[in-house]
Amino acid sequence: MTLTNKPSKAFWIIAVIALLWNLMGVFQFLSSTLMAEELRKTLTEAQIALLDSMPGWYDIAFGIGVFAGLLGCILLLMRKKMAIVLFALSLLAVFIYMGYWVIGTDATKVYGMEAIVMPLVVIAGCIFLYFYSKGAARNGWLT
């Protein structure tokens, strides 16, 4: 029996889907920061008030989370172990900013259950990518 370091087809599929998912996160971040005025035109007064109440560090954590996740995906596709560190950083940032969104704001009053569901999906995705990358390293797929 010979051991191979060649990743499975599932690895590549998961890595590409993760990259697309993280690109959507980067787009969301850029939309909320660089195109804020255009975004405001589509929001209610309550939604605008909620966004205006967010502390400055929130956008920093948001940016760290999405860009670390994006770089993690790129490194995962390049089969580099550094992806694990970037997924861990992304997960930490996501816990901080999504935790604040759910617990520290009135987001559920403004957006309803969507304010909880989407953060849980994002957190679950980050947890998955962190542990998946650790498993890929254990399997010898990352160098």
PALO-64117 format. One record per atom (N, C-alpha, C, O): residue number from 1; x, y, z. Coordinates in Angstrom, 1 decimal. Layout:
BEGIN
<node NUM <X Y Z>>
...
END
This chain:
BEGIN
<node 1 <0.8 -1.2 0.0>>
<node 1 <0.0 0.0 0.0>>
<node 1 <0.9 1.2 0.0>>
<node 1 <1.8 1.4 0.8>>
<node 2 <0.6 2.2 -0.9>>
<node 2 <1.4 3.4 -1.0>>
<node 2 <0.5 4.6 -0.5>>
<node 2 <-0.7 4.6 -0.8>>
<node 3 <1.2 5.5 0.1>>
<node 3 <0.5 6.7 0.6>>
<node 3 <0.7 7.8 -0.4>>
<node 3 <1.8 7.9 -1.0>>
<node 4 <-0.3 8.5 -0.7>>
<node 4 <-0.2 9.6 -1.7>>
<node 4 <-0.6 10.9 -1.0>>
<node 4 <-1.4 11.0 -0.1>>
<node 5 <0.0 12.0 -1.5>>
<node 5 <-0.3 13.3 -0.9>>
<node 5 <-1.2 14.1 -1.9>>
<node 5 <-1.4 15.3 -1.7>>
<node 6 <-1.7 13.3 -2.9>>
<node 6 <-2.6 14.0 -3.8>>
<node 6 <-4.0 14.1 -3.2>>
<node 6 <-4.6 13.2 -2.8>>
<node 7 <-4.5 15.4 -3.2>>
<node 7 <-5.8 15.6 -2.6>>
<node 7 <-6.9 14.9 -3.4>>
<node 7 <-6.8 14.7 -4.6>>
<node 8 <-8.0 14.6 -2.8>>
<node 8 <-9.2 14.0 -3.5>>
<node 8 <-9.9 15.1 -4.3>>
<node 8 <-9.6 16.3 -4.2>>
<node 9 <-10.7 14.6 -5.2>>
<node 9 <-11.5 15.6 -5.9>>
<node 9 <-12.4 16.4 -5.0>>
<node 9 <-12.7 17.6 -5.3>>
<node 10 <-12.9 15.8 -3.9>>
<node 10 <-13.7 16.6 -3.0>>
<node 10 <-13.0 17.7 -2.4>>
<node 10 <-13.5 18.8 -2.2>>
<node 11 <-11.7 17.6 -2.2>>
<node 11 <-10.8 18.7 -1.6>>
<node 11 <-10.9 19.9 -2.6>>
<node 11 <-11.1 21.0 -2.1>>
<node 12 <-10.7 19.6 -3.9>>
<node 12 <-10.7 20.7 -4.8>>
<node 12 <-12.1 21.4 -4.9>>
<node 12 <-12.2 22.6 -5.0>>
<node 13 <-13.2 20.6 -4.9>>
<node 13 <-14.5 21.1 -4.9>>
<node 13 <-14.8 22.0 -3.7>>
<node 13 <-15.3 23.1 -3.8>>
<node 14 <-14.5 21.5 -2.6>>
<node 14 <-14.7 22.2 -1.3>>
<node 14 <-13.9 23.5 -1.3>>
<node 14 <-14.4 24.5 -0.9>>
<node 15 <-12.6 23.4 -1.8>>
<node 15 <-11.7 24.6 -1.8>>
<node 15 <-12.3 25.7 -2.7>>
<node 15 <-12.3 26.9 -2.4>>
<node 16 <-12.8 25.3 -3.9>>
<node 16 <-13.3 26.3 -4.9>>
<node 16 <-14.6 26.9 -4.3>>
<node 16 <-14.9 28.1 -4.4>>
<node 17 <-15.5 26.0 -3.7>>
<node 17 <-16.8 26.5 -3.2>>
<node 17 <-16.4 27.5 -2.0>>
<node 17 <-17.1 28.6 -1.9>>
<node 18 <-15.4 27.2 -1.2>>
<node 18 <-15.0 28.0 -0.1>>
<node 18 <-14.5 29.4 -0.6>>
<node 18 <-14.8 30.4 -0.1>>
<node 19 <-13.7 29.3 -1.7>>
<node 19 <-13.2 30.5 -2.3>>
<node 19 <-14.4 31.4 -2.8>>
<node 19 <-14.4 32.6 -2.6>>
<node 20 <-15.4 30.8 -3.5>>
<node 20 <-16.5 31.6 -3.9>>
<node 20 <-17.3 32.2 -2.8>>
<node 20 <-17.7 33.3 -2.8>>
<node 21 <-17.5 31.4 -1.7>>
<node 21 <-18.2 31.9 -0.5>>
<node 21 <-17.4 33.1 0.1>>
<node 21 <-18.1 34.1 0.4>>
<node 22 <-16.1 33.0 0.2>>
<node 22 <-15.3 34.1 0.8>>
<node 22 <-15.3 35.3 -0.1>>
<node 22 <-15.2 36.4 0.3>>
<node 23 <-15.3 35.1 -1.4>>
<node 23 <-15.4 36.2 -2.4>>
<node 23 <-16.7 37.0 -2.1>>
<node 23 <-16.8 38.2 -2.2>>
<node 24 <-17.8 36.2 -1.9>>
<node 24 <-19.1 36.9 -1.6>>
<node 24 <-18.9 37.7 -0.3>>
<node 24 <-19.5 38.8 -0.2>>
<node 25 <-18.2 37.2 0.7>>
<node 25 <-18.0 37.9 1.9>>
<node 25 <-17.2 39.2 1.7>>
<node 25 <-17.5 40.3 2.3>>
<node 26 <-16.2 39.1 0.8>>
<node 26 <-15.4 40.3 0.5>>
<node 26 <-16.3 41.3 -0.2>>
<node 26 <-16.2 42.5 0.1>>
<node 27 <-17.1 40.9 -1.1>>
<node 27 <-18.0 41.8 -1.8>>
<node 27 <-18.9 42.5 -0.8>>
<node 27 <-19.2 43.7 -0.9>>
<node 28 <-19.5 41.7 0.1>>
<node 28 <-20.3 42.3 1.2>>
<node 28 <-19.6 43.3 2.0>>
<node 28 <-20.1 44.4 2.2>>
<node 29 <-18.4 43.1 2.3>>
<node 29 <-17.5 44.0 3.1>>
<node 29 <-17.3 45.3 2.2>>
<node 29 <-17.5 46.4 2.7>>
<node 30 <-16.9 45.1 1.0>>
<node 30 <-16.6 46.3 0.1>>
<node 30 <-17.9 47.1 -0.1>>
<node 30 <-17.9 48.3 -0.2>>
<node 31 <-19.0 46.4 -0.3>>
<node 31 <-20.3 47.1 -0.5>>
<node 31 <-20.7 47.9 0.7>>
<node 31 <-21.1 49.0 0.6>>
<node 32 <-20.5 47.3 1.9>>
<node 32 <-20.9 48.1 3.1>>
<node 32 <-19.9 49.2 3.5>>
<node 32 <-20.3 50.1 4.2>>
<node 33 <-18.7 49.1 3.0>>
<node 33 <-17.7 50.2 3.3>>
<node 33 <-17.5 51.2 2.2>>
<node 33 <-17.5 52.4 2.4>>
<node 34 <-17.3 50.7 1.0>>
<node 34 <-17.0 51.6 -0.1>>
<node 34 <-18.2 52.1 -0.8>>
<node 34 <-18.1 53.2 -1.4>>
<node 35 <-19.3 51.4 -0.7>>
<node 35 <-20.5 51.8 -1.4>>
<node 35 <-21.6 52.1 -0.4>>
<node 35 <-22.8 51.8 -0.7>>
<node 36 <-21.3 52.6 0.8>>
<node 36 <-22.2 52.8 1.9>>
<node 36 <-23.4 53.7 1.5>>
<node 36 <-24.5 53.4 1.9>>
<node 37 <-23.1 54.7 0.8>>
<node 37 <-24.2 55.7 0.4>>
<node 37 <-25.2 55.0 -0.5>>
<node 37 <-26.4 55.2 -0.4>>
<node 38 <-24.7 54.2 -1.5>>
<node 38 <-25.6 53.5 -2.4>>
<node 38 <-26.4 52.5 -1.6>>
<node 38 <-27.6 52.3 -1.8>>
<node 39 <-25.8 51.8 -0.7>>
<node 39 <-26.5 50.8 0.2>>
<node 39 <-27.5 51.5 1.0>>
<node 39 <-28.6 50.9 1.2>>
<node 40 <-27.3 52.6 1.6>>
<node 40 <-28.2 53.3 2.4>>
<node 40 <-29.6 53.6 1.7>>
<node 40 <-30.6 53.7 2.4>>
<node 41 <-29.5 53.8 0.4>>
<node 41 <-30.7 54.1 -0.3>>
<node 41 <-31.7 53.0 -0.3>>
<node 41 <-32.9 53.2 -0.6>>
<node 42 <-31.2 51.8 -0.1>>
<node 42 <-32.0 50.6 -0.1>>
<node 42 <-32.5 50.2 1.3>>
<node 42 <-33.2 49.2 1.4>>
<node 43 <-32.1 50.9 2.3>>
<node 43 <-32.4 50.5 3.7>>
<node 43 <-33.5 51.3 4.3>>
<node 43 <-33.8 52.4 3.9>>
<node 44 <-34.1 50.8 5.4>>
<node 44 <-35.1 51.5 6.2>>
<node 44 <-34.4 52.4 7.1>>
<node 44 <-33.2 52.3 7.3>>
<node 45 <-35.1 53.3 7.8>>
<node 45 <-34.5 54.2 8.8>>
<node 45 <-34.0 53.4 9.9>>
<node 45 <-32.9 53.7 10.5>>
<node 46 <-34.7 52.4 10.4>>
<node 46 <-34.2 51.5 11.5>>
<node 46 <-32.9 50.8 11.1>>
<node 46 <-32.0 50.7 11.9>>
<node 47 <-32.8 50.4 9.9>>
<node 47 <-31.5 49.7 9.4>>
<node 47 <-30.4 50.7 9.4>>
<node 47 <-29.3 50.3 9.8>>
<node 48 <-30.6 51.9 8.9>>
<node 48 <-29.6 52.9 8.8>>
<node 48 <-29.1 53.3 10.2>>
<node 48 <-27.9 53.4 10.5>>
<node 49 <-30.1 53.4 11.1>>
<node 49 <-29.7 53.8 12.5>>
<node 49 <-28.9 52.7 13.1>>
<node 49 <-27.9 52.9 13.9>>
<node 50 <-29.2 51.4 12.9>>
<node 50 <-28.4 50.3 13.4>>
<node 50 <-27.0 50.4 12.8>>
<node 50 <-26.0 50.2 13.6>>
<node 51 <-26.9 50.5 11.6>>
<node 51 <-25.5 50.6 11.0>>
<node 51 <-24.7 51.8 11.5>>
<node 51 <-23.5 51.7 11.7>>
<node 52 <-25.4 52.9 11.7>>
<node 52 <-24.7 54.1 12.2>>
<node 52 <-24.3 53.9 13.7>>
<node 52 <-23.3 54.6 14.1>>
<node 53 <-24.9 53.0 14.4>>
<node 53 <-24.5 52.8 15.8>>
<node 53 <-23.3 51.8 15.9>>
<node 53 <-22.9 51.6 17.1>>
<node 54 <-22.9 51.2 14.9>>
<node 54 <-21.8 50.3 14.9>>
<node 54 <-20.5 51.0 15.3>>
<node 54 <-20.2 52.0 14.7>>
<node 55 <-19.7 50.4 16.2>>
<node 55 <-18.4 51.0 16.5>>
<node 55 <-17.4 50.8 15.4>>
<node 55 <-17.6 50.0 14.5>>
<node 56 <-16.4 51.7 15.4>>
<node 56 <-15.4 51.6 14.3>>
<node 56 <-14.6 50.3 14.2>>
<node 56 <-14.3 49.9 13.1>>
<node 57 <-14.4 49.6 15.3>>
<node 57 <-13.7 48.4 15.3>>
<node 57 <-14.5 47.3 14.6>>
<node 57 <-13.9 46.3 14.2>>
<node 58 <-15.8 47.4 14.5>>
<node 58 <-16.6 46.4 13.8>>
<node 58 <-16.2 46.2 12.4>>
<node 58 <-16.0 45.1 12.0>>
<node 59 <-16.0 47.3 11.7>>
<node 59 <-15.6 47.2 10.3>>
<node 59 <-14.2 46.6 10.1>>
<node 59 <-13.9 45.9 9.2>>
<node 60 <-13.3 46.9 11.1>>
<node 60 <-12.0 46.3 11.1>>
<node 60 <-12.0 44.8 11.3>>
<node 60 <-11.4 44.1 10.5>>
<node 61 <-12.8 44.4 12.3>>
<node 61 <-12.9 42.9 12.5>>
<node 61 <-13.6 42.3 11.3>>
<node 61 <-13.2 41.2 10.9>>
<node 62 <-14.6 42.9 10.7>>
<node 62 <-15.3 42.4 9.5>>
<node 62 <-14.3 42.2 8.4>>
<node 62 <-14.2 41.2 7.7>>
<node 63 <-13.4 43.2 8.1>>
<node 63 <-12.4 43.2 7.1>>
<node 63 <-11.4 42.1 7.3>>
<node 63 <-11.0 41.3 6.4>>
<node 64 <-10.9 42.0 8.6>>
<node 64 <-10.0 40.9 8.9>>
<node 64 <-10.6 39.6 8.6>>
<node 64 <-10.0 38.7 8.1>>
<node 65 <-11.8 39.4 9.1>>
<node 65 <-12.5 38.1 8.9>>
<node 65 <-12.6 37.7 7.4>>
<node 65 <-12.3 36.6 7.1>>
<node 66 <-13.1 38.6 6.6>>
<node 66 <-13.3 38.2 5.2>>
<node 66 <-12.0 38.1 4.4>>
<node 66 <-11.9 37.2 3.6>>
<node 67 <-11.1 39.0 4.6>>
<node 67 <-9.8 38.9 3.9>>
<node 67 <-8.9 37.8 4.3>>
<node 67 <-8.3 37.1 3.5>>
<node 68 <-8.9 37.5 5.6>>
<node 68 <-8.2 36.3 6.1>>
<node 68 <-8.8 35.0 5.6>>
<node 68 <-8.1 34.1 5.2>>
<node 69 <-10.1 35.0 5.5>>
<node 69 <-10.8 33.8 4.9>>
<node 69 <-10.5 33.7 3.4>>
<node 69 <-10.2 32.6 3.0>>
<node 70 <-10.5 34.8 2.7>>
<node 70 <-10.2 34.7 1.3>>
<node 70 <-8.7 34.3 1.1>>
<node 70 <-8.5 33.4 0.2>>
<node 71 <-7.8 34.8 1.8>>
<node 71 <-6.4 34.4 1.7>>
<node 71 <-6.2 32.9 2.1>>
<node 71 <-5.4 32.2 1.5>>
<node 72 <-7.0 32.5 3.1>>
<node 72 <-6.9 31.1 3.5>>
<node 72 <-7.4 30.2 2.4>>
<node 72 <-6.8 29.2 2.2>>
<node 73 <-8.4 30.6 1.7>>
<node 73 <-8.9 29.8 0.6>>
<node 73 <-7.9 29.7 -0.5>>
<node 73 <-7.7 28.7 -1.1>>
<node 74 <-7.2 30.9 -0.8>>
<node 74 <-6.2 30.9 -1.9>>
<node 74 <-5.1 30.0 -1.5>>
<node 74 <-4.6 29.2 -2.3>>
<node 75 <-4.6 30.0 -0.2>>
<node 75 <-3.6 29.2 0.2>>
<node 75 <-4.0 27.7 0.3>>
<node 75 <-3.2 26.8 0.1>>
<node 76 <-5.2 27.5 0.6>>
<node 76 <-5.8 26.1 0.6>>
<node 76 <-5.7 25.5 -0.9>>
<node 76 <-5.2 24.4 -1.1>>
<node 77 <-6.0 26.3 -1.8>>
<node 77 <-5.9 25.9 -3.2>>
<node 77 <-4.5 25.7 -3.7>>
<node 77 <-4.2 24.9 -4.5>>
<node 78 <-3.6 26.5 -3.0>>
<node 78 <-2.1 26.3 -3.3>>
<node 78 <-1.5 25.2 -2.4>>
<node 78 <-0.3 24.9 -2.6>>
<node 79 <-2.4 24.6 -1.6>>
<node 79 <-2.0 23.5 -0.7>>
<node 79 <-0.9 23.9 0.3>>
<node 79 <0.1 23.2 0.5>>
<node 80 <-1.1 25.1 0.9>>
<node 80 <-0.1 25.6 1.9>>
<node 80 <-0.7 25.5 3.3>>
<node 80 <-1.9 25.8 3.5>>
<node 81 <0.1 25.1 4.3>>
<node 81 <-0.4 24.9 5.7>>
<node 81 <-0.7 26.3 6.3>>
<node 81 <-1.5 26.3 7.3>>
<node 82 <-0.2 27.3 5.8>>
<node 82 <-0.5 28.7 6.3>>
<node 82 <-2.0 29.0 6.3>>
<node 82 <-2.5 29.8 7.0>>
<node 83 <-2.7 28.2 5.4>>
<node 83 <-4.2 28.4 5.3>>
<node 83 <-4.8 28.2 6.7>>
<node 83 <-5.8 28.8 7.0>>
<node 84 <-4.3 27.2 7.5>>
<node 84 <-4.8 26.9 8.8>>
<node 84 <-4.8 28.2 9.7>>
<node 84 <-5.8 28.5 10.3>>
<node 85 <-3.7 28.9 9.7>>
<node 85 <-3.5 30.1 10.5>>
<node 85 <-4.5 31.2 10.0>>
<node 85 <-5.1 31.8 10.9>>
<node 86 <-4.6 31.3 8.7>>
<node 86 <-5.6 32.4 8.2>>
<node 86 <-7.0 32.0 8.5>>
<node 86 <-7.8 32.9 8.8>>
<node 87 <-7.4 30.7 8.4>>
<node 87 <-8.7 30.3 8.8>>
<node 87 <-9.0 30.5 10.3>>
<node 87 <-10.1 30.9 10.7>>
<node 88 <-8.0 30.3 11.1>>
<node 88 <-8.1 30.5 12.6>>
<node 88 <-8.3 32.0 12.8>>
<node 88 <-9.2 32.4 13.6>>
<node 89 <-7.5 32.9 12.2>>
<node 89 <-7.7 34.3 12.3>>
<node 89 <-9.1 34.8 11.8>>
<node 89 <-9.7 35.6 12.5>>
<node 90 <-9.5 34.3 10.7>>
<node 90 <-10.8 34.6 10.2>>
<node 90 <-11.9 34.2 11.2>>
<node 90 <-12.8 34.9 11.4>>
<node 91 <-11.8 33.0 11.7>>
<node 91 <-12.8 32.5 12.7>>
<node 91 <-12.8 33.4 13.9>>
<node 91 <-13.9 33.7 14.4>>
<node 92 <-11.7 33.8 14.4>>
<node 92 <-11.6 34.6 15.6>>
<node 92 <-12.3 36.0 15.3>>
<node 92 <-13.2 36.4 16.1>>
<node 93 <-12.0 36.6 14.1>>
<node 93 <-12.6 37.8 13.8>>
<node 93 <-14.1 37.7 13.6>>
<node 93 <-14.9 38.6 14.0>>
<node 94 <-14.5 36.6 13.0>>
<node 94 <-16.0 36.3 12.7>>
<node 94 <-16.7 36.2 14.1>>
<node 94 <-17.8 36.7 14.2>>
<node 95 <-16.1 35.5 15.0>>
<node 95 <-16.7 35.3 16.3>>
<node 95 <-16.9 36.7 17.0>>
<node 95 <-17.9 37.0 17.6>>
<node 96 <-15.9 37.6 16.8>>
<node 96 <-16.0 38.9 17.4>>
<node 96 <-17.1 39.8 16.8>>
<node 96 <-18.0 40.3 17.5>>
<node 97 <-17.0 39.9 15.4>>
<node 97 <-18.0 40.8 14.8>>
<node 97 <-19.4 40.3 14.7>>
<node 97 <-20.4 41.0 14.9>>
<node 98 <-19.5 39.0 14.5>>
<node 98 <-20.8 38.4 14.4>>
<node 98 <-21.4 38.3 15.8>>
<node 98 <-22.6 38.5 16.0>>
<node 99 <-20.6 38.0 16.8>>
<node 99 <-21.1 37.9 18.2>>
<node 99 <-21.6 39.3 18.6>>
<node 99 <-22.7 39.4 19.3>>
<node 100 <-20.9 40.4 18.3>>
<node 100 <-21.3 41.7 18.6>>
<node 100 <-22.7 42.0 17.9>>
<node 100 <-23.6 42.6 18.5>>
<node 101 <-22.7 41.6 16.6>>
<node 101 <-23.9 41.9 15.8>>
<node 101 <-25.2 41.3 16.5>>
<node 101 <-26.2 41.9 16.6>>
<node 102 <-25.0 40.0 16.9>>
<node 102 <-26.2 39.3 17.5>>
<node 102 <-26.4 39.7 18.9>>
<node 102 <-27.6 39.9 19.3>>
<node 103 <-25.4 39.9 19.8>>
<node 103 <-25.6 40.1 21.2>>
<node 103 <-25.5 41.6 21.6>>
<node 103 <-26.2 42.0 22.5>>
<node 104 <-24.7 42.4 20.9>>
<node 104 <-24.5 43.7 21.3>>
<node 104 <-25.3 44.8 20.6>>
<node 104 <-25.2 46.0 20.8>>
<node 105 <-26.2 44.3 19.6>>
<node 105 <-27.0 45.3 18.9>>
<node 105 <-28.5 44.9 18.9>>
<node 105 <-28.8 43.8 19.5>>
<node 106 <-29.3 45.7 18.4>>
<node 106 <-30.8 45.4 18.2>>
<node 106 <-31.0 44.8 16.9>>
<node 106 <-32.1 45.0 16.3>>
<node 107 <-30.1 44.1 16.3>>
<node 107 <-30.2 43.6 14.9>>
<node 107 <-31.5 42.7 14.8>>
<node 107 <-32.1 42.7 13.7>>
<node 108 <-31.8 41.9 15.8>>
<node 108 <-32.9 41.0 15.7>>
<node 108 <-34.2 41.8 15.7>>
<node 108 <-35.2 41.3 15.0>>
<node 109 <-34.3 42.9 16.3>>
<node 109 <-35.5 43.8 16.3>>
<node 109 <-35.6 44.4 14.9>>
<node 109 <-36.7 44.6 14.4>>
<node 110 <-34.5 44.7 14.3>>
<node 110 <-34.5 45.4 13.0>>
<node 110 <-34.7 44.4 11.8>>
<node 110 <-35.4 44.7 10.9>>
<node 111 <-33.9 43.3 11.9>>
<node 111 <-33.9 42.4 10.7>>
<node 111 <-34.7 41.1 11.0>>
<node 111 <-34.9 40.3 10.1>>
<node 112 <-35.1 40.8 12.2>>
<node 112 <-35.8 39.6 12.6>>
<node 112 <-34.8 38.4 12.7>>
<node 112 <-33.6 38.6 13.0>>
<node 113 <-35.3 37.2 12.4>>
<node 113 <-34.4 36.0 12.6>>
<node 113 <-33.3 36.0 11.6>>
<node 113 <-32.3 35.3 11.9>>
<node 114 <-33.3 36.7 10.5>>
<node 114 <-32.2 36.7 9.6>>
<node 114 <-31.0 37.2 10.3>>
<node 114 <-29.8 36.9 9.9>>
<node 115 <-31.1 38.1 11.3>>
<node 115 <-30.0 38.7 12.0>>
<node 115 <-29.2 37.6 12.8>>
<node 115 <-28.1 37.8 13.2>>
<node 116 <-29.9 36.5 13.1>>
<node 116 <-29.2 35.4 13.8>>
<node 116 <-28.8 34.2 12.8>>
<node 116 <-27.8 33.7 13.0>>
<node 117 <-29.7 33.9 11.9>>
<node 117 <-29.4 32.8 11.0>>
<node 117 <-28.2 33.0 10.2>>
<node 117 <-27.3 32.1 10.1>>
<node 118 <-28.0 34.1 9.5>>
<node 118 <-26.9 34.3 8.6>>
<node 118 <-25.6 34.3 9.5>>
<node 118 <-24.6 33.6 9.0>>
<node 119 <-25.5 35.0 10.6>>
<node 119 <-24.2 34.9 11.4>>
<node 119 <-23.9 33.4 11.8>>
<node 119 <-22.8 33.0 11.8>>
<node 120 <-24.9 32.6 12.1>>
<node 120 <-24.7 31.2 12.4>>
<node 120 <-24.2 30.4 11.2>>
<node 120 <-23.3 29.6 11.4>>
<node 121 <-24.7 30.7 10.1>>
<node 121 <-24.2 30.1 8.8>>
<node 121 <-22.7 30.5 8.6>>
<node 121 <-21.9 29.6 8.3>>
<node 122 <-22.4 31.7 8.7>>
<node 122 <-21.0 32.2 8.5>>
<node 122 <-20.1 31.6 9.6>>
<node 122 <-19.0 31.1 9.2>>
<node 123 <-20.5 31.6 10.8>>
<node 123 <-19.7 30.9 11.9>>
<node 123 <-19.5 29.5 11.6>>
<node 123 <-18.3 29.0 11.7>>
<node 124 <-20.5 28.8 11.2>>
<node 124 <-20.4 27.3 10.9>>
<node 124 <-19.4 27.1 9.7>>
<node 124 <-18.6 26.2 9.7>>
<node 125 <-19.5 28.0 8.7>>
<node 125 <-18.6 27.8 7.6>>
<node 125 <-17.2 28.1 8.0>>
<node 125 <-16.3 27.3 7.5>>
<node 126 <-16.9 29.0 8.8>>
<node 126 <-15.6 29.3 9.3>>
<node 126 <-15.0 28.1 10.1>>
<node 126 <-13.9 27.8 10.0>>
<node 127 <-15.9 27.6 11.0>>
<node 127 <-15.4 26.5 11.8>>
<node 127 <-15.1 25.3 10.9>>
<node 127 <-14.1 24.6 11.1>>
<node 128 <-16.0 25.0 9.9>>
<node 128 <-15.7 23.9 9.0>>
<node 128 <-14.4 24.1 8.3>>
<node 128 <-13.6 23.2 8.2>>
<node 129 <-14.1 25.3 7.7>>
<node 129 <-12.9 25.6 7.0>>
<node 129 <-11.7 25.4 7.8>>
<node 129 <-10.6 24.9 7.4>>
<node 130 <-11.7 25.9 9.1>>
<node 130 <-10.6 25.7 10.0>>
<node 130 <-10.3 24.2 10.2>>
<node 130 <-9.1 23.8 10.0>>
<node 131 <-11.3 23.5 10.6>>
<node 131 <-11.1 22.0 10.8>>
<node 131 <-10.8 21.2 9.6>>
<node 131 <-10.0 20.3 9.6>>
<node 132 <-11.4 21.6 8.5>>
<node 132 <-11.1 21.0 7.2>>
<node 132 <-9.6 21.2 6.8>>
<node 132 <-9.0 20.2 6.4>>
<node 133 <-9.1 22.4 6.9>>
<node 133 <-7.7 22.6 6.6>>
<node 133 <-6.8 21.9 7.5>>
<node 133 <-5.8 21.4 7.1>>
<node 134 <-7.1 21.8 8.8>>
<node 134 <-6.3 20.9 9.7>>
<node 134 <-6.3 19.5 9.3>>
<node 134 <-5.3 18.8 9.3>>
<node 135 <-7.5 19.0 8.8>>
<node 135 <-7.6 17.6 8.4>>
<node 135 <-6.8 17.4 7.1>>
<node 135 <-6.1 16.4 6.9>>
<node 136 <-6.8 18.4 6.2>>
<node 136 <-6.1 18.3 4.9>>
<node 136 <-4.6 18.3 5.2>>
<node 136 <-3.8 17.6 4.5>>
<node 137 <-4.1 19.0 6.2>>
<node 137 <-2.7 19.0 6.6>>
<node 137 <-2.3 17.6 7.2>>
<node 137 <-1.3 17.1 6.8>>
<node 138 <-3.2 17.1 8.0>>
<node 138 <-3.0 15.7 8.6>>
<node 138 <-2.9 14.7 7.5>>
<node 138 <-2.1 13.7 7.6>>
<node 139 <-3.7 14.9 6.4>>
<node 139 <-3.7 13.9 5.3>>
<node 139 <-2.5 14.1 4.4>>
<node 139 <-2.3 13.4 3.4>>
<node 140 <-1.7 15.1 4.6>>
<node 140 <-0.5 15.4 3.8>>
<node 140 <-0.8 16.2 2.5>>
<node 140 <0.0 16.2 1.6>>
<node 141 <-2.0 16.8 2.5>>
<node 141 <-2.4 17.5 1.3>>
<node 141 <-1.8 18.9 1.3>>
<node 141 <-1.7 19.6 0.2>>
<node 142 <-1.4 19.4 2.5>>
<node 142 <-0.9 20.8 2.6>>
<node 142 <0.6 20.7 3.0>>
<node 142 <1.0 19.8 3.8>>
<node 143 <1.4 21.6 2.4>>
<node 143 <2.8 21.6 2.7>>
<node 143 <3.2 22.8 3.5>>
<node 143 <4.4 23.0 3.8>>
END
